[in-house]
Amino acid sequence: MVSNHARKLAHSREQRLGGGSRREAAARLRAATFIPTGLTGLDRRLGGGLRRRELTVLAARTGMGKSMLALAFARHAAIRLRRVALVASLEMSHFELGCRVLAAESGVPTEKLQRASFDDTEQATVARTASALQSAPLHFGGDTASPGLADIQALHARYARRGAKADLLVVDYLGLMDTFGSTTRERGVAAILDGLSHLAEEENLAVVVVEQLDRALLQRDDRRPRPTDMVHAEQIMLRAGTTIFLHRPAFFAPRHRQGRYERSPDPKLYPEHLFPRLGLPEPTRQPAQIYVSRHRDRRSRAVEVEVDLSRSQFSDPPADKASAGR
């Protein structure tokens, strides 16, 4: 009887240990396959995060915040996960990128950082944050005029030789890349995407390419993005494993242009330094939606997020809003 009980205890212990081992193995597999974005709902929709060995396209209209979101992915990977993230920005300087990262991490608005205009408390916060960020494996490149695929490949190789082989590569954005030697723009873009897909596969990294949406969507009543709205839709839909679309309804909302405002009605939403003025500016804090499409599937249901434009921050919505959006 005692021996039977002992056998049952041993079997139960083996099951517990086995279950723990399986969970650990699953966690290791996820870490080897995905790079989380830092947005809980988006990571859940992606199955774990941005996939290694795959090309992901992030698309939105001009001014929607797509560069900010792509940088947020890289920031989370480098600062929170200690993965090497390489951002090849073709339109922002290293100073602008650094200000956005510092704003998001310190909470001091980007505009204040760019003008070096902050109080003593903010200055101490900025200095402390900047010091902590020095060890983060976040690197900027891509500031060559009209770079091509070879320039991006060379950038990746250069950092790899320095011992900073990228886990995540962000290219911002596709429309600014040069299609050297191609007879048509379409063929050139296809070659760029094929080359980046090959780089992701060969180097076991996640590649995120930022893409523009055509202004034709502005003529629709429903301005939520669709895969066919992408400027290079045909080439992307044949090659991208995942496509992410960013949408901010407030971007299209009327701004109360009638009437003069002497002061901000809400400084948290409308920065005080923009007043007095006619009408209201775009609110700095607002909800946004992210749509995910995999392998030419139809657009998924929205993942709700919140964005603080003044601090270049994307975050999960409060729990009550998140549950309401499901």
TIKEBA-701066 format. One line per 3 residues: their letters; for each residue x, y, z of N, C-alpha, C. Coordinates in Angstrom, 3 decimals. Layout:
! TIKEBA-701066
a	X:Y:Z:X:Y:Z:X:Y:Z; ...
END
This chain:
! TIKEBA-701066
mvs	0.832:-1.204:0.000:0.000:0.000:0.000:0.869:1.257:0.000; 1.908:1.208:0.913:2.816:2.345:0.972:3.574:2.480:-0.336; 3.978:1.305:-0.879:4.735:1.340:-2.140:3.870:1.872:-3.277
nha	2.577:1.517:-3.284:1.672:2.042:-4.310:1.547:3.561:-4.195; 1.436:4.016:-2.943:1.331:5.459:-2.719:2.607:6.169:-3.174; 3.746:5.553:-2.885:5.027:6.142:-3.288:5.135:6.216:-4.801
rkl	4.675:5.139:-5.474:4.718:5.144:-6.940:3.837:6.249:-7.507; 2.651:6.434:-6.896:1.754:7.492:-7.368:2.380:8.872:-7.176; 3.045:9.061:-6.008:3.706:10.341:-5.761:4.823:10.582:-6.770
ahs	5.580:9.523:-7.050:6.680:9.657:-8.016:6.142:9.974:-9.400; 5.034:9.280:-9.778:4.436:9.525:-11.090:3.906:10.956:-11.191; 3.271:11.408:-10.077:2.747:12.776:-10.070:3.880:13.786:-10.198
req	5.009:13.496:-9.505:6.159:14.404:-9.579:6.722:14.436:-10.997; 6.805:13.286:-11.638:7.310:13.230:-13.012:6.417:14.031:-13.953; 5.096:13.914:-13.725:4.165:14.662:-14.572:4.359:16.167:-14.400
rlg	4.532:16.580:-13.103:4.732:18.010:-12.857:6.020:18.500:-13.495; 7.082:17.719:-13.324:8.363:18.108:-13.907:8.299:18.106:-15.421; 7.594:17.072:-15.936:7.459:17.000:-17.388:6.676:18.167:-17.928
ggs	5.596:18.547:-17.206:4.814:19.698:-17.634:5.626:20.964:-17.600; 6.448:21.105:-16.520:7.306:22.275:-16.443:8.316:22.307:-17.564; 8.874:21.146:-17.883:9.857:21.081:-18.969:9.223:21.440:-20.296
rre	8.000:20.961:-20.494:7.313:21.272:-21.744:7.032:22.763:-21.853; 6.624:23.362:-20.722:6.372:24.803:-20.737:7.650:25.584:-21.018; 8.751:25.134:-20.399:10.034:25.801:-20.642:10.458:25.645:-22.093
aaa	10.234:24.439:-22.632:10.597:24.202:-24.032:9.758:25.071:-24.964; 8.463:25.196:-24.629:7.584:26.033:-25.451:8.013:27.496:-25.383; 8.423:27.938:-24.180:8.881:29.324:-24.030:10.155:29.560:-24.832
rlr	11.059:28.573:-24.814:12.297:28.702:-25.596:11.999:28.740:-27.084; 11.032:27.931:-27.508:10.661:27.903:-28.921:10.069:29.241:-29.352; 9.204:29.821:-28.503:8.630:31.133:-28.824:9.720:32.192:-28.923
aat	10.673:32.144:-27.974:11.758:33.131:-27.987:12.621:32.988:-29.230; 12.774:31.745:-29.703:13.589:31.507:-30.896:12.837:31.841:-32.178; 11.512:31.904:-32.106:10.684:32.110:-33.300:10.175:33.535:-33.422
fip	9.861:34.168:-32.289:9.205:35.475:-32.303:10.009:36.526:-31.543; 9.798:37.770:-31.934:10.290:38.920:-31.175:9.067:39.736:-30.776; 8.660:39.699:-29.510:7.460:40.425:-29.084:7.553:41.918:-29.377
tgl	6.408:42.507:-29.684:6.351:43.940:-30.009:6.212:44.816:-28.778; 5.796:44.207:-27.649:5.526:44.990:-26.450:4.073:45.386:-26.305; 3.260:45.114:-27.321:1.824:45.377:-27.276:1.111:44.036:-27.131
tgl	0.486:43.815:-25.986:-0.045:42.498:-25.642:-1.041:41.978:-26.669; -2.008:42.809:-27.035:-3.022:42.373:-27.992:-2.442:42.072:-29.353; -1.490:42.884:-29.792:-0.859:42.658:-31.093:-0.028:41.383:-31.076
drr	0.733:41.161:-30.009:1.530:39.933:-29.920:0.636:38.700:-29.927; -0.506:38.801:-29.256:-1.446:37.680:-29.252:-1.965:37.419:-30.663; -2.290:38.481:-31.384:-2.809:38.334:-32.744:-1.731:37.790:-33.693
lgg	-0.475:38.149:-33.436:0.632:37.684:-34.277:1.088:36.274:-33.914; 0.554:35.735:-32.828:0.953:34.393:-32.415:2.165:34.382:-31.513; 2.658:35.557:-31.122:3.827:35.625:-30.254:4.689:36.842:-30.500
glr	4.521:37.474:-31.641:5.319:38.656:-31.968:5.732:38.654:-33.426; 6.741:39.439:-33.735:7.284:39.495:-35.098:8.072:38.218:-35.359; 7.802:37.585:-36.482:8.429:36.292:-36.770:9.827:36.463:-37.349
rre	10.741:35.693:-36.792:12.055:35.600:-37.410:11.932:34.886:-38.755; 12.903:35.124:-39.629:12.970:34.474:-40.939:11.774:34.844:-41.814; 11.163:36.002:-41.526:9.979:36.409:-42.280:9.983:37.916:-42.505
ltv	9.379:38.315:-43.619:9.211:39.729:-43.956:7.841:40.200:-43.476; 7.830:41.219:-42.629:6.602:41.843:-42.145:6.530:43.257:-42.694; 5.382:43.648:-43.202:5.186:45.000:-43.724:4.252:45.759:-42.788
laa	4.645:46.964:-42.414:3.838:47.853:-41.578:3.399:49.030:-42.439; 2.088:49.175:-42.644:1.586:50.164:-43.601:0.583:51.113:-42.956; 0.622:52.366:-43.410:-0.334:53.382:-42.953:-0.191:54.609:-43.837
rtg	-1.154:55.523:-43.705:-1.091:56.786:-44.426:-0.030:57.695:-43.801; 0.384:58.693:-44.563:1.331:59.688:-44.073:0.783:60.371:-42.817; 1.623:60.505:-41.797:1.225:61.184:-40.574:0.449:60.328:-39.598
mgk	0.230:59.055:-39.928:-0.566:58.189:-39.068:0.228:57.686:-37.865; 1.566:57.613:-38.010:2.406:57.143:-36.905:3.111:55.832:-37.181; 3.227:55.454:-38.457:3.834:54.157:-38.779:5.322:54.105:-38.425
sml	6.051:55.191:-38.653:7.472:55.217:-38.275:7.620:55.133:-36.762; 6.733:55.796:-36.051:6.736:55.770:-34.592:6.485:54.357:-34.078; 5.540:53.653:-34.712:5.224:52.294:-34.294:6.375:51.344:-34.616
ala	6.974:51.486:-35.789:8.115:50.639:-36.152:9.269:50.849:-35.178; 9.507:52.100:-34.799:10.563:52.397:-33.834:10.212:51.830:-32.460; 8.933:51.819:-32.118:8.500:51.233:-30.844:8.809:49.741:-30.803
far	8.624:49.049:-31.936:8.990:47.629:-32.008:10.479:47.451:-31.710; 11.305:48.264:-32.381:12.758:48.164:-32.207:13.164:48.532:-30.779; 12.535:49.561:-30.252:12.845:50.004:-28.889:12.547:48.907:-27.872
haa	11.400:48.261:-28.014:11.037:47.187:-27.087:12.016:46.022:-27.207; 12.359:45.660:-28.435:13.280:44.540:-28.643:14.633:44.816:-27.996; 15.158:46.019:-28.185:16.501:46.335:-27.706:16.546:46.628:-26.210
irl	15.589:47.411:-25.725:15.651:47.887:-24.343:15.039:46.887:-23.374; 13.899:46.316:-23.718:13.231:45.382:-22.809:13.749:43.950:-22.966; 13.988:43.524:-24.198:14.361:42.130:-24.446:15.858:41.932:-24.628
rrv	16.608:43.036:-24.765:18.052:42.997:-25.006:18.402:42.250:-26.282; 17.521:42.335:-27.277:17.809:41.809:-28.612:18.395:42.941:-29.454; 19.260:42.598:-30.375:19.875:43.620:-31.220:18.866:44.091:-32.264
alv	18.587:45.386:-32.272:17.638:45.972:-33.224:18.361:47.024:-34.060; 18.192:46.929:-35.365:18.833:47.847:-36.310:17.746:48.578:-37.083; 17.734:49.902:-36.995:16.724:50.723:-37.668:17.384:51.471:-38.817
asl	16.998:51.127:-40.045:17.486:51.825:-41.235:16.422:52.831:-41.643; 16.540:54.042:-41.122:15.558:55.085:-41.425:16.062:55.920:-42.586; 15.248:56.025:-43.621:15.650:56.727:-44.830:15.142:58.162:-44.865
ems	14.397:58.573:-43.830:13.871:59.945:-43.834:14.094:60.703:-42.535; 14.477:60.010:-41.453:14.743:60.692:-40.191:16.224:60.614:-39.853; 16.755:61.690:-39.297:18.153:61.708:-38.880:18.327:60.902:-37.596
hfe	19.568:60.577:-37.284:19.843:59.865:-36.038:19.409:60.703:-34.837; 19.537:62.019:-34.936:19.105:62.903:-33.854:17.600:62.787:-33.629; 16.829:62.796:-34.704:15.370:62.688:-34.584:14.970:61.340:-33.996
lgc	15.623:60.273:-34.452:15.334:58.948:-33.912:15.673:58.892:-32.424; 16.839:59.440:-32.071:17.248:59.437:-30.673:16.289:60.209:-29.788; 15.790:61.340:-30.278:14.819:62.128:-29.510:13.536:61.344:-29.280
rvl	13.100:60.624:-30.283:11.870:59.835:-30.134:12.050:58.716:-29.107; 13.181:58.043:-29.170:13.448:56.975:-28.206:13.539:57.550:-26.796; 14.253:58.643:-26.651:14.430:59.266:-25.341:13.104:59.786:-24.791
aae	12.259:60.329:-25.663:10.943:60.806:-25.229:10.084:59.649:-24.732; 10.075:58.564:-25.488:9.256:57.411:-25.115:9.712:56.803:-23.795; 11.014:56.768:-23.558:11.543:56.138:-22.351:11.508:57.065:-21.136
sgv	11.671:58.361:-21.357:11.716:59.303:-20.229:10.363:59.912:-19.895; 9.469:59.965:-20.895:8.188:60.626:-20.701:8.238:62.122:-20.948; 9.402:62.641:-21.318:9.532:64.062:-21.651:9.168:64.241:-23.125
pte	8.266:65.163:-23.468:7.815:65.307:-24.858:8.961:65.500:-25.850; 8.776:64.934:-27.035:9.790:64.998:-28.087:10.167:66.431:-28.424; 9.172:67.299:-28.503:9.441:68.686:-28.885:10.356:69.373:-27.878
klq	10.181:69.066:-26.602:11.052:69.652:-25.577:12.487:69.164:-25.738; 12.638:67.889:-26.082:13.976:67.340:-26.277:14.656:67.973:-27.480; 13.902:68.161:-28.553:14.479:68.738:-29.762:14.909:70.183:-29.544
ras	14.175:70.894:-28.685:14.507:72.299:-28.412:15.388:72.451:-27.169; 15.674:71.300:-26.501:16.447:71.325:-25.244:15.845:72.327:-24.269; 14.512:72.270:-24.156:13.782:73.215:-23.312:12.987:72.444:-22.267
fdd	13.598:72.215:-21.093:12.891:71.519:-20.027:13.373:72.020:-18.664; 12.562:71.749:-17.640:12.896:72.218:-16.297:13.939:71.293:-15.660; 14.329:71.612:-14.427:15.394:70.861:-13.760:15.016:69.399:-13.539
teq	13.754:69.171:-13.175:13.304:67.794:-12.945:13.355:66.987:-14.234; 12.859:67.580:-15.318:12.894:66.897:-16.614:14.327:66.672:-17.078; 15.189:67.641:-16.830:16.588:67.501:-17.240:17.251:66.327:-16.524
atv	16.967:66.177:-15.240:17.522:65.054:-14.482:16.976:63.727:-15.003; 15.687:63.714:-15.334:15.070:62.502:-15.886:15.694:62.132:-17.220; 15.885:63.127:-18.077:16.488:62.890:-19.390:17.911:62.355:-19.243
art	18.695:62.958:-18.360:20.079:62.521:-18.160:20.134:61.087:-17.639; 19.264:60.770:-16.700:19.230:59.424:-16.132:18.814:58.396:-17.188; 17.811:58.754:-17.992:17.332:57.844:-19.039:18.385:57.648:-20.120
asa	19.017:58.732:-20.540:20.044:58.645:-21.579:21.194:57.757:-21.136; 21.570:57.850:-19.876:22.646:57.013:-19.348:22.257:55.538:-19.381; 21.010:55.253:-19.003:20.544:53.862:-19.000:20.448:53.287:-20.407
lqs	20.179:54.152:-21.395:19.999:53.684:-22.772:21.317:53.379:-23.485; 22.428:53.821:-22.927:23.705:53.652:-23.606:24.056:52.187:-23.850; 23.601:51.316:-22.962:23.936:49.896:-23.097:22.934:49.121:-23.949
apl	21.855:49.775:-24.371:20.829:49.080:-25.161:21.353:48.783:-26.563; 21.152:47.565:-27.071:21.632:47.202:-28.417:20.709:47.713:-29.524; 20.504:49.032:-29.539:19.658:49.677:-30.540:20.544:50.545:-31.418
hfg	20.543:50.275:-32.724:21.461:50.943:-33.642:20.693:51.579:-34.795; 21.191:52.728:-35.253:20.563:53.465:-36.345:21.484:53.493:-37.559; 20.873:53.413:-38.739:21.625:53.501:-39.986:20.694:53.919:-41.097
gdt	21.121:53.693:-42.340:20.252:53.964:-43.476:20.169:55.404:-43.881; 21.118:56.241:-43.413:21.035:57.658:-43.747:21.741:58.006:-45.052; 22.075:56.979:-45.853:22.612:57.225:-47.190:21.503:57.770:-48.084
asp	21.827:58.714:-48.954:20.817:59.266:-49.864:20.325:58.181:-50.811; 19.010:57.972:-50.848:18.369:56.988:-51.740:19.082:55.639:-51.717; 19.146:54.965:-50.575:19.838:53.680:-50.516:19.084:52.599:-51.276
gla	19.814:51.598:-51.698:19.218:50.449:-52.357:19.338:49.222:-51.479; 18.942:48.082:-52.017:19.004:46.830:-51.266:20.427:46.541:-50.802; 21.402:46.750:-51.674:22.797:46.459:-51.328:23.261:47.283:-50.128
diq	22.774:48.522:-50.016:23.151:49.372:-48.880:22.594:48.820:-47.570; 21.367:48.326:-47.600:20.764:47.746:-46.395:21.497:46.465:-46.014; 21.814:45.640:-47.001:22.561:44.407:-46.731:23.936:44.722:-46.149
alh	24.594:45.745:-46.700:25.917:46.134:-46.203:25.832:46.677:-44.779; 24.758:47.414:-44.483:24.551:47.945:-43.138:24.425:46.804:-42.135; 23.624:45.809:-42.477:23.456:44.649:-41.598:24.781:43.923:-41.403
ary	25.515:43.715:-42.490:26.793:43.006:-42.413:27.812:43.773:-41.565; 27.802:45.104:-41.678:28.755:45.918:-40.926:28.539:45.772:-39.424; 27.291:45.809:-38.991:27.022:45.647:-37.563:27.282:44.218:-37.106
arr	27.027:43.244:-37.974:27.309:41.851:-37.630:28.802:41.652:-37.385; 29.638:42.281:-38.202:31.093:42.169:-38.022:31.541:42.800:-36.706; 30.782:43.770:-36.234:31.104:44.426:-34.958:30.583:43.640:-33.758
gak	29.984:42.496:-34.009:29.426:41.699:-32.933:28.017:42.081:-32.558; 27.350:42.856:-33.411:25.970:43.288:-33.155:25.064:42.757:-34.261; 25.058:41.436:-34.429:24.213:40.816:-35.451:22.746:41.033:-35.089
adl	21.992:41.594:-36.012:20.622:42.022:-35.719:19.676:40.849:-35.509; 18.793:41.004:-34.535:17.644:40.113:-34.367:16.428:40.700:-35.074; 16.394:42.032:-35.146:15.290:42.748:-35.790:15.867:43.852:-36.665
lvv	15.409:43.900:-37.908:15.805:44.956:-38.844:14.554:45.704:-39.280; 14.552:47.023:-39.108:13.448:47.878:-39.546:13.932:48.741:-40.701; 13.201:48.731:-41.811:13.518:49.569:-42.969:12.374:50.561:-43.156
dyl	12.676:51.845:-43.031:11.650:52.893:-43.054:12.044:53.981:-44.071; 11.471:54.046:-45.283:10.424:53.160:-45.697:10.656:52.727:-47.135; 9.824:51.802:-47.642:10.031:51.170:-48.937:10.043:52.168:-50.084
glm	9.166:53.161:-50.033:9.043:54.115:-51.136:10.275:54.961:-51.369; 11.170:55.053:-50.376:12.381:55.862:-50.513:13.586:55.054:-50.978; 13.423:53.750:-51.137:14.554:52.932:-51.566:14.742:53.016:-53.074
dtf	15.990:53.045:-53.485:16.331:53.152:-54.904:16.317:51.767:-55.542; 15.758:51.684:-56.736:15.694:50.414:-57.469:16.745:50.426:-58.571; 18.005:50.372:-58.188:19.114:50.457:-59.137:19.008:49.384:-60.220
gst	19.121:49.799:-61.464:19.240:48.852:-62.566:17.961:48.177:-62.999; 16.838:48.457:-62.341:15.583:47.798:-62.710:14.914:48.551:-63.856; 14.297:47.797:-64.741:13.640:48.420:-65.893:12.369:49.150:-65.493
tre	11.701:48.687:-64.439:10.496:49.357:-63.944:10.556:49.447:-62.424; 9.796:50.380:-61.867:9.725:50.522:-60.416:9.161:49.253:-59.784; 8.172:48.645:-60.432:7.539:47.444:-59.891:8.551:46.309:-59.755
rgv	9.353:46.104:-60.798:10.360:45.042:-60.738:11.423:45.354:-59.687; 11.767:46.626:-59.576:12.752:47.017:-58.578:12.271:46.769:-57.161; 11.014:47.117:-56.885:10.442:46.891:-55.558:10.365:45.399:-55.263
aai	9.974:44.614:-56.259:9.919:43.164:-56.086:11.297:42.615:-55.728; 12.340:43.119:-56.387:13.703:42.662:-56.110:14.134:43.048:-54.692; 13.747:44.248:-54.257:14.074:44.685:-52.894:13.408:43.770:-51.872
ldg	12.127:43.506:-52.060:11.392:42.660:-51.118:11.931:41.238:-51.118; 12.261:40.719:-52.292:12.854:39.380:-52.366:14.186:39.342:-51.621; 14.989:40.398:-51.805:16.282:40.454:-51.136:16.161:40.538:-49.628
lsh	15.205:41.327:-49.138:14.998:41.441:-47.694:14.428:40.148:-47.112; 13.565:39.483:-47.868:13.045:38.180:-47.430:14.179:37.168:-47.315; 15.075:37.190:-48.292:16.225:36.279:-48.282:17.132:36.588:-47.092
lae	17.336:37.874:-46.804:18.159:38.271:-45.661:17.542:37.764:-44.360; 16.229:37.906:-44.215:15.542:37.418:-43.019:15.714:35.918:-42.861; 15.587:35.201:-43.966:15.694:33.736:-43.943:17.114:33.285:-43.622
een	18.077:33.884:-44.291:19.471:33.456:-44.140:20.051:33.833:-42.779; 19.656:34.984:-42.256:20.257:35.493:-41.023:19.381:35.281:-39.791; 18.249:34.606:-39.952:17.361:34.293:-38.838:16.943:35.550:-38.067
lav	16.528:36.561:-38.804:16.075:37.785:-38.153:14.685:38.158:-38.643; 14.012:38.973:-37.856:12.720:39.521:-38.271:12.980:40.822:-39.014; 12.370:40.974:-40.176:12.523:42.188:-40.979:11.165:42.883:-41.070
vvv	11.129:44.157:-40.692:9.918:44.971:-40.794:10.176:46.082:-41.798; 9.356:46.142:-42.836:9.466:47.182:-43.860:8.250:48.093:-43.754; 8.483:49.385:-43.659:7.399:50.363:-43.563:6.950:50.747:-44.969
eql	5.635:50.784:-45.158:5.053:51.046:-46.476:3.996:52.142:-46.377; 3.853:52.876:-47.462:2.874:53.959:-47.562:1.549:53.421:-48.118; 0.438:54.021:-47.690:-0.863:53.716:-48.274:-1.237:54.794:-49.277
dra	-1.919:54.388:-50.321:-2.330:55.306:-51.378:-3.372:56.293:-50.850; -3.307:57.523:-51.339:-4.240:58.543:-50.872:-5.660:58.309:-51.378; -5.867:57.326:-52.247:-7.216:57.046:-52.738:-8.170:56.673:-51.607
llq	-7.629:56.116:-50.506:-8.518:55.738:-49.398:-9.190:56.955:-48.774; -8.622:58.144:-48.996:-9.221:59.364:-48.455:-10.555:59.683:-49.112; -10.801:59.086:-50.271:-12.053:59.335:-50.989:-13.175:58.424:-50.511
rdd	-12.850:57.431:-49.650:-13.871:56.505:-49.163:-14.495:57.015:-47.877; -15.734:56.586:-47.628:-16.351:56.870:-46.334:-15.673:56.055:-45.236; -15.382:54.778:-45.537:-14.681:53.899:-44.603:-13.182:54.000:-44.891
rrp	-12.474:54.723:-44.052:-11.053:54.973:-44.304:-10.136:53.992:-43.584; -10.719:52.939:-43.046:-9.868:51.905:-42.467:-9.049:51.251:-43.580; -7.787:50.959:-43.317:-6.901:50.471:-44.383:-7.237:49.064:-44.848
rpt	-6.974:48.823:-46.126:-7.135:47.509:-46.745:-5.817:47.128:-47.416; -5.549:45.838:-47.583:-4.304:45.426:-48.252:-4.115:46.066:-49.620; -5.199:46.247:-50.356:-5.082:46.819:-51.703:-4.771:48.312:-51.692
dmv	-4.795:48.949:-50.504:-4.470:50.373:-50.414:-2.969:50.628:-50.465; -2.161:49.597:-50.272:-0.715:49.801:-50.255:-0.218:50.250:-51.624; 0.722:51.183:-51.632:1.259:51.702:-52.890:1.861:50.579:-53.724
hae	2.544:49.644:-53.057:3.163:48.514:-53.761:2.430:47.218:-53.398; 1.103:47.280:-53.429:0.276:46.169:-52.954:0.581:44.859:-53.672; 0.680:44.896:-54.989:0.869:43.655:-55.745:2.164:42.960:-55.354
qim	3.238:43.723:-55.243:4.524:43.127:-54.901:4.544:42.637:-53.446; 3.947:43.403:-52.545:3.970:43.053:-51.125:3.114:41.831:-50.839; 1.916:41.786:-51.401:0.995:40.700:-51.087:1.509:39.345:-51.546
lra	2.415:39.344:-52.506:3.011:38.092:-52.971:4.192:37.657:-52.117; 4.733:38.575:-51.289:6.006:38.288:-50.636:5.998:38.413:-49.116; 5.156:39.260:-48.558:5.156:39.465:-47.106:4.417:38.337:-46.401
gtt	5.017:37.827:-45.328:4.325:36.824:-44.535:3.214:37.443:-43.707; 3.458:38.640:-43.203:2.494:39.348:-42.358:2.440:40.815:-42.766; 1.242:41.374:-42.774:1.077:42.804:-43.017:0.311:43.409:-41.847
ifl	0.847:44.494:-41.310:0.252:45.198:-40.173:-0.194:46.579:-40.640; -1.436:46.934:-40.347:-1.976:48.238:-40.741:-2.304:49.055:-39.499; -1.899:50.314:-39.508:-2.177:51.224:-38.397:-3.235:52.232:-38.812
hrp	-4.202:52.451:-37.920:-5.309:53.374:-38.213:-5.622:54.191:-36.969; -5.646:55.517:-37.129:-6.039:56.423:-36.047:-7.243:57.233:-36.503; -8.436:56.910:-36.039:-9.629:57.638:-36.479:-9.541:59.140:-36.236
aff	-8.892:59.558:-35.142:-8.818:60.989:-34.825:-8.055:61.774:-35.883; -7.218:61.084:-36.648:-6.454:61.743:-37.706:-7.386:62.368:-38.742; -8.548:61.734:-38.948:-9.490:62.201:-39.966:-10.604:63.065:-39.387
apr	-10.653:63.201:-38.069:-11.763:63.923:-37.439:-11.610:65.425:-37.628; -12.736:66.157:-37.764:-12.662:67.626:-37.822:-12.102:68.169:-36.516; -11.348:69.244:-36.605:-10.640:69.764:-35.446:-11.308:71.010:-34.852
hrq	-12.617:71.130:-34.933:-13.302:72.307:-34.373:-12.667:73.583:-34.910; -12.589:73.670:-36.214:-11.868:74.783:-36.833:-12.580:76.121:-36.586; -13.861:76.040:-36.276:-14.580:77.280:-35.991:-14.241:77.746:-34.576
gry	-14.028:79.025:-34.430:-13.824:79.587:-33.100:-12.363:79.706:-32.707; -12.100:80.674:-31.856:-10.739:80.927:-31.394:-10.586:80.420:-29.961; -9.469:79.746:-29.703:-9.169:79.228:-28.373:-7.998:80.018:-27.800
ers	-8.247:80.728:-26.713:-7.174:81.498:-26.079:-6.245:80.593:-25.279; -6.822:79.522:-24.699:-6.024:78.576:-23.909:-6.435:77.156:-24.264; -5.589:76.221:-23.920:-5.904:74.818:-24.181:-7.062:74.366:-23.298
pdp	-8.089:73.719:-23.871:-9.183:73.209:-23.044:-8.761:72.007:-22.206; -7.671:71.340:-22.601:-7.156:70.185:-21.858:-5.677:70.024:-22.199; -4.765:70.561:-21.367:-3.330:70.518:-21.684:-2.776:69.114:-21.894
kly	-3.425:68.081:-21.318:-2.945:66.714:-21.523:-3.174:66.247:-22.956; -4.197:66.815:-23.590:-4.517:66.425:-24.965:-4.041:67.449:-25.981; -4.093:68.722:-25.603:-3.735:69.800:-26.528:-2.639:70.650:-25.881
peh	-1.382:70.518:-26.310:-0.264:71.222:-25.663:-0.504:72.723:-25.539; -0.215:73.241:-24.363:-0.493:74.648:-24.053:0.265:75.609:-24.969; 1.464:75.205:-25.414:2.279:76.135:-26.202:1.695:76.401:-27.592
lfp	0.686:75.611:-28.014:0.073:75.812:-29.329:-1.022:76.878:-29.311; -1.299:77.432:-28.162:-2.380:78.408:-28.023:-1.814:79.779:-27.689; -2.610:80.865:-28.039:-3.951:80.910:-28.656:-3.910:80.528:-30.130
rlg	-5.053:80.074:-30.627:-5.141:79.642:-32.016:-6.600:79.505:-32.434; -6.810:79.431:-33.747:-8.129:79.118:-34.296:-8.255:77.610:-34.403; -9.301:77.056:-33.829:-9.504:75.620:-33.883:-8.548:74.870:-32.973
lpe	-8.745:73.547:-32.895:-7.925:72.704:-32.032:-6.942:71.884:-32.859; -5.755:71.614:-32.318:-4.824:70.714:-33.003:-5.262:69.263:-32.799; -4.532:68.341:-33.375:-4.822:66.925:-33.146:-4.465:66.579:-31.705
ptr	-5.325:65.850:-30.987:-5.002:65.495:-29.599:-3.748:64.632:-29.533; -2.915:64.859:-28.511:-1.666:64.111:-28.402:-1.902:62.675:-27.947; -2.915:62.447:-27.128:-3.239:61.087:-26.666:-4.560:60.662:-27.296
qpa	-4.562:59.485:-27.892:-5.769:59.042:-28.586:-5.730:57.536:-28.832; -6.890:56.931:-29.053:-6.925:55.505:-29.386:-6.523:55.274:-30.836; -6.052:54.079:-31.103:-5.703:53.677:-32.466:-6.018:52.200:-32.618
qiy	-6.105:51.766:-33.860:-6.361:50.356:-34.142:-5.255:49.796:-35.038; -4.916:48.543:-34.785:-3.941:47.829:-35.608:-4.637:46.603:-36.186; -4.515:46.445:-37.494:-5.080:45.285:-38.186:-3.934:44.401:-38.669
vsr	-4.131:43.097:-38.590:-3.097:42.146:-38.995:-3.638:41.243:-40.086; -2.871:41.108:-41.154:-3.232:40.221:-42.258:-2.079:39.256:-42.486; -2.379:37.956:-42.550:-1.340:36.945:-42.772:-1.551:36.262:-44.112
hrd	-0.500:36.251:-44.921:-0.500:35.509:-46.179:-1.748:35.787:-47.025; -2.000:37.067:-47.261:-3.088:37.519:-48.135:-4.483:37.205:-47.597; -4.577:36.878:-46.300:-5.900:36.719:-45.703:-6.587:38.077:-45.645
rrs	-7.887:38.043:-45.425:-8.603:39.305:-45.289:-8.192:40.003:-43.992; -8.443:41.300:-43.931:-8.092:42.087:-42.752:-8.752:41.512:-41.499; -7.983:41.410:-40.422:-8.509:40.871:-39.179:-9.275:41.941:-38.406
rav	-9.880:41.517:-37.304:-10.499:42.479:-36.404:-9.424:43.349:-35.776; -9.823:44.519:-35.326:-8.857:45.496:-34.825:-8.274:45.083:-33.481; -6.991:45.349:-33.322:-6.331:45.298:-32.020:-6.301:46.732:-31.498
eve	-6.899:46.961:-30.346:-6.972:48.314:-29.796:-5.671:48.669:-29.076; -5.149:49.851:-29.359:-3.965:50.369:-28.672:-4.195:51.845:-28.370; -3.301:52.428:-27.611:-3.331:53.866:-27.366:-1.994:54.463:-27.780
vdl	-2.033:55.702:-28.254:-0.816:56.366:-28.708:-0.717:57.742:-28.058; 0.492:58.076:-27.637:0.800:59.420:-27.154:1.750:60.032:-28.171; 1.221:60.879:-29.040:2.011:61.437:-30.132:3.126:62.339:-29.625
srs	2.915:62.996:-28.507:3.919:63.937:-28.001:5.138:63.224:-27.438; 4.972:61.950:-27.054:6.073:61.202:-26.443:6.460:59.962:-27.249; 5.898:59.825:-28.437:6.229:58.700:-29.329:5.992:57.352:-28.658
qfs	4.891:57.249:-27.929:4.595:56.030:-27.182:3.346:55.329:-27.715; 3.446:54.021:-27.889:2.286:53.167:-28.108:2.155:52.272:-26.883; 0.924:52.019:-26.460:0.713:51.196:-25.276:-0.591:50.434:-25.392
dpp	-0.730:49.414:-24.538:-2.001:48.710:-24.446:-3.034:49.639:-23.823; -4.303:49.534:-24.227:-5.344:50.348:-23.588:-5.613:49.834:-22.187; -6.264:50.637:-21.330:-6.673:50.130:-20.019:-7.500:48.860:-20.173
adk	-7.488:48.030:-19.138:-8.123:46.714:-19.224:-9.587:46.791:-19.614; -10.315:47.795:-19.111:-11.742:47.888:-19.422:-11.965:48.182:-20.897; -11.106:49.036:-21.487:-11.246:49.351:-22.904:-10.836:48.164:-23.762
asa	-9.798:47.455:-23.324:-9.319:46.312:-24.096:-10.370:45.225:-24.163; -11.031:44.951:-23.023:-12.056:43.911:-23.013:-13.270:44.331:-23.814; -13.564:45.626:-23.830:-14.712:46.120:-24.593:-14.464:46.009:-26.080
gr	-13.182:46.069:-26.499:-12.866:46.029:-27.921:-12.787:44.645:-28.495; -12.822:43.608:-27.644:-12.706:42.241:-28.154:-14.013:41.754:-28.746
END
